Structure formats: structure tokens, C-alpha cells
Amino acid sequence: MNIEHNFPFDPTNGLTLEELLQIPSAEEPADFQKFWKETYDLVANAPLNYTIETELWSPVPGERNFRVKAVNWDSVEFTMWISRPENSKGAVLQGQGYGHPKVPLDNYFGYLFAAGEKKFSDQPCCPLELTSCLPMVRGLGASQCKDIPWLPEKHVLHGIASRETYILRGVIADEWMAVRVLLDMFPDCASNLNYIGGSMGGGMGALLLPWEKRFRAAVLHVPTFGSVVRYNYQSSGAGEHCRQYLEAHPEAMEVLKYFDGSISAKYINIPVCCTPALFDPCVAPIGQFSIVNAIAEEYKTLLVRDTGHFAVTEKDKEVEEQLRVWCKENFLL
């Protein structure tokens, strides 16, 4: 594969598909599972505190759209949008990427509709028959606040002094709290709860899915937060800022190893469709494949893209169509 680009580094990481499929998970800290299970329990046992701020107009007849504010276990407030079709057949939690709007928007749903399906920017499609929930995690988009920087290069390093304060712990906690809010508002969705996320959202999925047992199926699209080997490669995404930070502060690896998606992905035991890319300037392919390879074969459907965070190829269009079919087969009961 020969793709023209102007990046001062190789977005393939110099690896073939065969080599990428051999990338292992990172070494797991002894208390990795304990850390994440305890964090999940904090969210699960916190008082359920949310407010439906407003109902928004929808271009889809019979659909209702809500803007909701929720407060997590650590008193951090965040905003989510919930879209409820007239004849819902379940729900999908949508994991956002760093490429989503950087400023609060009153109506994010203008981004959702394309070709008869809901589509978030830079995200795979999901069927219209599903209730969808998009949490804007702490510090980003409509969940901006004075204490957390919204610039990706600063957000991804926020609180990195310890695993308890690192931003990704709170980000995953917001996703779990969004599930509680969604299912409190619409209990019928509990029998068919799914997840879809790309880039940052794909990495969040790898970290959050093993510990929240109510998910039935998921899509991880060009996922970030892969194995520590990704820090050996330059990129143009938020991971590059972690790589540069580690050069000056190598002790930060003691924190980052608890937020390694290749470790967490080993514990995923639901059907997952993975769409990693061979060429990706933003998220190092070696990190993407470390997550994908960690998922047990019995649960995994692998659709390999030519590119991620870059112009799509004809093969990528075929993969996207295969993904739409997979979603309809696995997300709809």
C-alpha cells in the first residue's frame, strides 16, 4: 500500500498487516483489574443525580431528543444527548472522539443524520431504530468546565500525576454514569445495550466494556489508548503529547499503564467488530492492533481499513458497508 502524504513520519509504523497482527498486549499491572472494578463500583453505587435540561426538535418524525446533565461520583458534572426513536429496539452508547466540537452546542443532533442512519463525526453508523446516547465527557464540548482544559493536547495530560486523578479515569466513569442515566430514563433499553466508538471513543470502549456487564455488542473503530509500544512512534494525535511528555517525565508510565486498552481488551467477552487501520497519522496502527489482537477470537470480527484519520480508499468504503451490515445484525434483536 502506497499512500501519498506530507507527514514527517511513517503513518504505517513501518509494519505490514502480518506484523501488526502479532503485536501483543502490554504487561498487566498486578492490581489492574482491582483498580478498574473499584472505579466502576464508585460509579455504580453513587446517588443517581441527573436533570433533563431541555427537549430538542428532531428532523425525524416521532423521535425525541433530550439534553441531560448528570453528576458523577466525584461531583463532576457532564452533559449528554439522548435521542429516542418512536419504536426503539434498544440503545447504543456513542463514545466521542477528540475531533468532536470543542465548544458547547445547543443542538448536537445536526451532526447525526446521514443516509437514513445516525452518524457522529468520524464515527461508524448505527441503525436509526436504536435509542442513542452521546455523553460529552468531562472537559470536552458541552461538558467544558473551568478546571479541565478542553484542548486535546492538554486534556489528555490532565491529572497525570496519579492514576486516581488522571483524566481518563473520570472520562470512563462519565461513560458508565451515562449508562445509568440512559437506563433510568428508558429501562426497556437494558435488554439490548450496545456501544460504538471511534478513535478516542474506540479506546474508551476497550477500557470500559469489560467492567460494565450490560453491554451486548460493540464496535471499536481505529481505537486509541493501545499498548505502550505506541509511544515509540510519532503521530499527530493526542497520543503524541503523551509520548513527548514521557520523554521528559518517564515516571508517568506508572500511571499510563493503568489506562492501556490492550490490557483491558483481554477481558471483553461480547461480540465486537474492530476496524483498525494500516495507515493512520493520528493514532499509531501498532497501538490500534494491540487492542484488536487482545480480544479473544471467539468474540471478534476484524475488518481492516487502509486508512484512519485520512482520506478513505475504495477498500475503506467496502469496510464501512460491511460494518453497517454487522451493526444491523448485532445491534438489533
LINLIN-V597774 format. One record per residue. N is the residue number from 1. PHI is phi in degrees with one decimal (none if undefined). OMEGA is omega as a letter, one per 40 degrees, with the letter a starting at -180 (NA if undefined). NEAR is the number of other C-alpha atoms within 10 Angstrom. Layout:
{{N;PHI;OMEGA;NEAR} {N;PHI;OMEGA;NEAR}}
This chain:
{{1;none;a;8} {2;-122.2;a;5} {3;-112.8;i;11} {4;-74.3;a;6} {5;-158.1;a;11} {6;-115.9;a;6} {7;-75.1;a;10} {8;-81.5;i;10} {9;-147.0;a;14} {10;-93.5;a;17} {11;-70.1;i;26} {12;-95.9;a;22} {13;60.6;i;21} {14;71.7;a;14} {15;-119.0;i;15} {16;-84.6;i;11} {17;-58.0;a;14} {18;-60.1;i;8} {19;-71.3;i;11} {20;-63.4;a;21} {21;-72.1;i;15} {22;-104.0;a;12} {23;-68.8;a;20} {24;-86.6;i;19} {25;-69.5;i;25} {26;-73.7;i;19} {27;-69.3;a;12} {28;-87.1;i;14} {29;-61.1;a;13} {30;-58.5;a;8} {31;-107.9;a;10} {32;-59.2;a;15} {33;-62.8;a;17} {34;-59.8;a;11} {35;-59.5;a;15} {36;-75.1;i;21} {37;-65.6;i;14} {38;-67.9;i;12} {39;-65.2;i;18} {40;-59.0;a;19} {41;-62.6;i;14} {42;-59.7;i;15} {43;-71.1;a;21} {44;-64.2;a;18} {45;-99.3;i;9} {46;-74.0;i;14} {47;-58.3;i;11} {48;-81.3;a;15} {49;-129.8;i;15} {50;-147.1;a;19} {51;-135.5;i;12} {52;-81.7;a;15} {53;-71.7;a;11} {54;-163.0;i;12} {55;-108.9;a;15} {56;-107.3;i;18} {57;-65.4;i;13} {58;-122.4;i;17} {59;-76.1;a;12} {60;-99.1;a;13} {61;-56.5;i;9} {62;83.3;a;10} {63;-90.2;i;17} {64;-120.9;a;17} {65;-118.6;a;23} {66;-127.3;i;20} {67;-105.2;a;22} {68;-125.9;i;20} {69;-109.2;i;22} {70;-131.8;i;21} {71;-116.9;a;19} {72;-87.4;a;24} {73;-60.0;a;20} {74;-97.2;i;11} {75;72.9;i;10} {76;-82.2;a;14} {77;-97.4;i;19} {78;-143.4;a;26} {79;-113.8;i;26} {80;-139.2;i;24} {81;-113.9;i;26} {82;-123.9;a;26} {83;-115.0;a;24} {84;-115.8;i;22} {85;-71.0;a;21} {86;-61.6;a;15} {87;-121.4;a;12} {88;-67.5;i;18} {89;-113.0;a;19} {90;139.8;a;23} {91;-147.8;i;33} {92;-135.1;i;27} {93;-88.7;a;25} {94;-101.8;i;28} {95;-87.4;a;27} {96;-76.7;i;27} {97;-113.3;i;25} {98;-66.2;i;21} {99;-79.9;i;13} {100;-71.0;a;15} {101;-50.9;a;15} {102;-89.6;a;16} {103;-121.8;i;12} {104;-62.9;i;14} {105;-120.8;i;10} {106;-68.9;a;11} {107;-135.3;a;15} {108;-79.3;a;19} {109;-70.3;i;21} {110;-61.5;a;11} {111;-89.5;a;12} {112;-91.8;a;15} {113;-109.8;i;15} {114;-154.2;i;11} {115;53.9;i;7} {116;74.7;i;12} {117;-134.2;i;15} {118;-81.5;a;21} {119;-145.3;i;20} {120;-85.3;a;24} {121;-51.6;i;15} {122;63.6;a;17} {123;-122.8;i;23} {124;-65.4;a;22} {125;-86.2;i;26} {126;-135.1;a;27} {127;-63.5;i;21} {128;-65.0;a;23} {129;-73.5;a;19} {130;-100.1;i;25} {131;-67.1;a;25} {132;-117.7;a;26} {133;-128.6;i;25} {134;-115.0;i;21} {135;-78.4;i;30} {136;-93.2;a;27} {137;-67.3;a;26} {138;-45.5;i;28} {139;90.7;a;25} {140;-119.1;i;27} {141;54.5;a;23} {142;-70.9;i;23} {143;-103.4;i;21} {144;-60.3;i;20} {145;-150.6;a;15} {146;-72.0;a;7} {147;-94.3;a;9} {148;-125.1;i;16} {149;-70.0;a;17} {150;-93.0;i;21} {151;-64.0;a;13} {152;-53.0;a;19} {153;-67.6;i;16} {154;-96.1;i;14} {155;-59.3;a;21} {156;-68.1;i;20} {157;-105.7;a;20} {158;-63.8;i;18} {159;72.0;a;18} {160;-71.5;i;19} {161;-64.6;i;14} {162;-151.2;i;12} {163;-68.3;i;18} {164;-70.1;a;14} {165;-102.3;a;13} {166;-62.3;a;20} {167;-57.4;a;21} {168;-67.7;i;25} {169;-64.2;i;21} {170;-68.5;i;22} {171;-61.1;i;20} {172;-65.6;i;24} {173;-61.4;i;25} {174;-65.7;i;26} {175;-63.3;i;27} {176;-65.4;i;22} {177;-66.1;i;25} {178;-61.0;i;29} {179;-61.3;i;23} {180;-61.2;i;20} {181;-64.3;a;22} {182;-55.7;a;25} {183;-75.3;i;16} {184;-73.0;i;14} {185;-71.7;a;12} {186;-134.9;a;15} {187;-60.2;a;12} {188;-64.9;a;15} {189;-74.3;a;19} {190;-62.8;a;18} {191;-78.6;a;15} {192;-150.3;a;19} {193;-105.5;a;26} {194;-129.3;a;28} {195;-135.6;i;25} {196;-145.9;a;25} {197;-161.3;i;28} {198;-125.2;i;29} {199;61.7;i;28} {200;-56.6;i;24} {201;-63.4;i;25} {202;-68.3;i;32} {203;-66.0;i;29} {204;-60.8;i;28} {205;-59.7;i;31} {206;-60.7;a;32} {207;-82.2;a;27} {208;-96.7;a;23} {209;-63.1;a;24} {210;-63.0;a;20} {211;-99.0;i;19} {212;-99.7;a;14} {213;-82.9;a;12} {214;-87.5;i;15} {215;-74.3;i;22} {216;-99.6;a;19} {217;-156.2;a;22} {218;-155.6;i;28} {219;-121.9;i;32} {220;-117.8;a;30} {221;-107.0;a;30} {222;32.6;a;33} {223;-72.9;i;33} {224;-95.3;a;35} {225;65.1;i;30} {226;-77.3;a;33} {227;-55.3;a;25} {228;-60.0;i;21} {229;-62.0;a;15} {230;-65.0;a;22} {231;-73.4;i;20} {232;-87.2;a;12} {233;-127.5;i;20} {234;-72.7;i;21} {235;-150.3;i;24} {236;-111.1;a;17} {237;-100.0;a;21} {238;-61.9;i;21} {239;-61.6;i;26} {240;-64.2;i;21} {241;-71.3;i;20} {242;-66.7;a;20} {243;-59.8;i;20} {244;-66.3;i;13} {245;-63.3;a;15} {246;-64.9;i;15} {247;-60.9;i;12} {248;-92.7;a;9} {249;-134.1;a;11} {250;-59.9;i;11} {251;-64.5;i;12} {252;-65.6;i;18} {253;-61.9;i;16} {254;-64.0;i;13} {255;-88.2;a;17} {256;-63.2;a;21} {257;-67.0;i;21} {258;-82.8;a;22} {259;-122.0;a;25} {260;-96.8;a;27} {261;-66.0;i;30} {262;-70.7;i;32} {263;-79.0;a;26} {264;-62.5;a;28} {265;-61.1;i;25} {266;-60.9;a;17} {267;-100.5;i;17} {268;-76.4;a;23} {269;-135.2;i;18} {270;-129.8;i;20} {271;-60.5;a;21} {272;-133.3;i;27} {273;-100.3;a;22} {274;-111.6;a;27} {275;-126.6;i;28} {276;-77.4;a;32} {277;-115.7;i;27} {278;-77.8;a;25} {279;-130.2;a;25} {280;-153.9;a;25} {281;-73.0;a;22} {282;-90.3;a;20} {283;-121.7;a;30} {284;-54.4;i;34} {285;-53.3;a;30} {286;-62.4;i;35} {287;-72.1;i;31} {288;-58.4;a;32} {289;-71.3;i;30} {290;-63.0;i;31} {291;-71.3;a;33} {292;-59.4;a;34} {293;-64.6;a;21} {294;-75.0;a;23} {295;-76.6;a;25} {296;-59.3;a;17} {297;-58.2;a;12} {298;-66.7;a;10} {299;-106.1;a;14} {300;-105.3;i;20} {301;-113.1;a;18} {302;-108.3;i;17} {303;-124.0;a;17} {304;-87.8;i;18} {305;-90.6;i;24} {306;-71.6;a;22} {307;-131.2;i;22} {308;-135.7;a;26} {309;53.0;a;17} {310;-159.6;a;13} {311;-55.4;a;9} {312;-78.5;i;13} {313;-101.1;i;13} {314;-62.9;i;10} {315;-63.1;i;13} {316;-61.5;i;19} {317;-63.6;i;13} {318;-65.6;i;13} {319;-62.2;a;18} {320;-63.3;i;18} {321;-69.2;i;14} {322;-61.6;i;12} {323;-66.6;i;23} {324;-59.6;i;17} {325;-63.8;a;15} {326;-60.5;a;17} {327;-60.6;a;22} {328;-67.4;i;15} {329;-76.4;a;11} {330;-107.0;a;17} {331;-93.6;a;25} {332;-106.9;a;19} {333;-71.4;NA;9}}
